[in-house]
Amino acid sequence: MPAERFPARQTATTVKAGFAAAAVHAGLWLTIPVLAVILTMLEAALTATVVLTALYGPNSNSDRAFRMLPWATPPTPRQKAPDSRTG
């Protein structure tokens, strides 16, 4: 069955992915704190680079950076277009 028909399934998948990402970070903080700090700093630098490029970069780079921003958000279900043949 398609995932669009069951939004709870999509939400559960997103939550599981979030918990997995948090578990990786928590595991690193507990076992190898130096590596966790490096990973967190790299993520922050990448995020800052994308946002600053989107806001202040040249037009071509800004467009590309704005296209990358939705990757950081959960997908939204697509709405079906109304049928133009009726009505």
Secondary structure per residue as TSV (DSSP state, phi and psi in degrees):
chain	resnum	aa	ss	phi	psi
A	1	M	-	360.0	142.0
A	2	P	-	-67.1	149.5
A	3	A	G	-69.2	-23.5
A	4	E	G	-64.3	-29.5
A	5	R	G	-76.4	-17.4
A	6	F	-	-126.1	83.2
A	7	P	H	-62.6	-26.2
A	8	A	H	-65.2	-34.4
A	9	R	H	-65.5	-40.9
A	10	Q	H	-66.4	-41.3
A	11	T	H	-63.9	-41.7
A	12	A	H	-63.5	-40.0
A	13	T	H	-64.0	-41.6
A	14	T	H	-63.9	-42.5
A	15	V	H	-64.4	-41.4
A	16	K	H	-61.6	-41.5
A	17	A	H	-64.1	-39.4
A	18	G	H	-64.3	-43.1
A	19	F	H	-65.1	-37.5
A	20	A	H	-64.0	-43.4
A	21	A	H	-64.4	-41.9
A	22	A	H	-66.3	-36.8
A	23	A	H	-65.6	-38.5
A	24	V	H	-62.5	-46.7
A	25	H	H	-64.1	-44.1
A	26	A	H	-63.4	-41.3
A	27	G	H	-62.2	-40.9
A	28	L	H	-66.5	-41.3
A	29	W	H	-61.3	-34.5
A	30	L	H	-80.9	-33.5
A	31	T	H	-98.4	-48.1
A	32	I	-	-131.5	83.0
A	33	P	H	-61.6	-34.9
A	34	V	H	-64.0	-42.6
A	35	L	H	-65.9	-36.4
A	36	A	H	-64.6	-40.2
A	37	V	H	-64.3	-43.2
A	38	I	H	-63.0	-44.1
A	39	L	H	-63.0	-42.8
A	40	T	H	-64.3	-40.6
A	41	M	H	-66.4	-38.9
A	42	L	H	-65.4	-41.4
A	43	E	H	-62.9	-42.8
A	44	A	H	-65.2	-40.4
A	45	A	H	-65.7	-41.5
A	46	L	H	-64.0	-44.3
A	47	T	H	-62.6	-45.4
A	48	A	H	-63.1	-39.2
A	49	T	H	-63.3	-45.5
A	50	V	H	-64.6	-45.6
A	51	V	H	-66.4	-45.6
A	52	L	H	-66.6	-36.1
A	53	T	H	-66.1	-39.9
A	54	A	H	-64.0	-37.4
A	55	L	H	-84.6	-41.4
A	56	Y	H	-120.2	0.2
A	57	G	S	-79.9	172.3
A	58	P	-	-59.6	160.5
A	59	N	H	-55.5	-44.8
A	60	S	H	-65.8	-42.2
A	61	N	H	-70.2	-36.5
A	62	S	H	-63.2	-42.4
A	63	D	H	-60.9	-42.8
A	64	R	H	-65.7	-39.8
A	65	A	H	-67.0	-39.7
A	66	F	H	-65.3	-31.3
A	67	R	H	-70.9	-23.9
A	68	M	H	-80.4	-25.1
A	69	L	G	-59.0	-39.3
A	70	P	G	-64.5	-15.4
A	71	W	G	-64.1	-22.5
A	72	A	G	-87.3	-2.6
A	73	T	S	-114.1	154.9
A	74	P	-	-67.3	148.4
A	75	P	-	-67.7	146.9
A	76	T	-	-102.3	142.9
A	77	P	-	-67.6	141.2
A	78	R	-	-79.6	139.6
A	79	Q	-	-89.3	138.1
A	80	K	-	-72.0	136.9
A	81	A	-	-70.5	144.9
A	82	P	-	-66.1	145.4
A	83	D	-	-73.6	118.4
A	84	S	T	-75.3	-12.5
A	85	R	T	-78.2	-19.4
A	86	T	-	-100.2	143.9
A	87	G	-	89.1	360.0
